[in-house]
């Protein structure tokens, strides 16, 4: 996967936590972290000009790595920040680096996800042309 001359495409969003996001031990449930990363990816795509909600292509997760670094304790009104940036690209996939942070900037989890683009109707994988899909400065729109 090429990581040589990637544009600076970073976006941060705040995500509200819900009471049911916590387990009986009072910690944020491990499955919620994956949902937070997904919310961050959607916000990143829209912020960078790649809104796939109504298009013919859909992004599918090909690989996900998630490292849990610090516990998030019970706070049913809490908020976390998901910071997402482009980490790599190839002809048929691209990777995003994602951090989940407390609002004070403390990183509680770090993820990396590799995505591909699939045609919504035919289910066939497509080449990934990020320059055309996203608002990359100095590239084709």
N, C-alpha and C positions, 0 to 999 in steps of 0.2 A: 504494500500500500504506500503510495507516494505521500510523503509529508514534507517535501522540500520547500516549495514556495507557496504555502497556504496563505490565503488572505486572513486578516484579523476579523473573523466573524464570531463575536461573542455576544451573548445575551443573558441577562439575569432576570428572573421573575420570582415574586413572592407567592407562596402557596399556603393557604390556610389549612390547618390541621383540624380534624373532626374528632369528637369524643370516641367514636368507634375505630379510630386509627390506632388505638393503644391496646395492648394486651393486658392480661390479668396481673402481670408483674409491674405494670405502670410504665412500660417502655413502648416506644413507637414500634408497631409490629413490623417484622422484617419485610413482609410483602408490600407494605405501604411505600417503602423506598423505591421500588420498581415503578409504582404508580407516579411518584413524584418525578422520577426521571422522565417518564412519558409526558407528563404535563410540561416539563421544561423543554422537551424536544418539540412539542407542538408550538409552544410560544416562540422558541428559537426560529423554527421554520417560517412562521408568520412574520416575525420581526425582520427576518432576512429576505423576505419577498417570496418565499416558497410555500405558499398556502395551498395545500393539497386537498382541502376539504371538498371542493367541488370538481376537481380535475379527474382525468382518466387514470392517473397514476396514484398509487398508494405506497407509502413507505412500510417496509416489513423489517422486523428485527432479525438479523442473521446471527448475531453473536452479542452476548451481554456479559460484561465482567463488572462485579460490584463488590467493593471493599467497604465493610462496616468499620468505622474508625472510633466513634464515640456514641454512647447511648443518648437517645432523646427521651427525657423523662416526661411524665404525664403533664400535659397542658392542653386541655380541650379547646382553648382559644388561641393556641400558639400558631406561629407562622415560621416557615423555613424558606430559604432562598435556594433556588436551583440555578446554577451558573453553567451554561452550555457553550461550547466552542467547537469549531471544526478542527478535527485532529488528523484526518487523513482522507485520501480519496484514491479510487482506482476506476477502471472502466465500468465496472458493474456494482460498485458499492462505495460508501463513504463512512467515515467514523467520526463520532462526536465524543469529546471528553466532557464529563459532567461532574460537578461537585454539588453536594447538598450541604448547605451551611445554616448555622443558626443566624439570627439577624445581627449578631455581634461579629460575624465573619468566621467563627469557628467551624471548620470543615468536619462534618459528622459522617460523611460517606463520600466515596469517590467511585465514579463509574465510567465505563467506556463501552460504547455500543457501536456495532457495525450494522449499517442499514443498506437495503437494496430497494429498488423501485420496481413495482409489479403493476402491470396493466390491470385495472379493476375488473374488466370484463373477461379478457382472455386468460388472465392469471399468468401471463408470460413475463419473465424478467426483462427489464429494459436497461440499456446503457444509461449511466448516470452522467448527465451534463449539468453539473452544478453551476457553471457560468451562465447558462441559459435559465436555469431554474431559480437561482438566487440573485439578489442585488449585489454582485461582486464588483467593487469599484475597478474601473479600467478594463472590464471584461465585457463580452457581448451580453446584451440584455435579453 
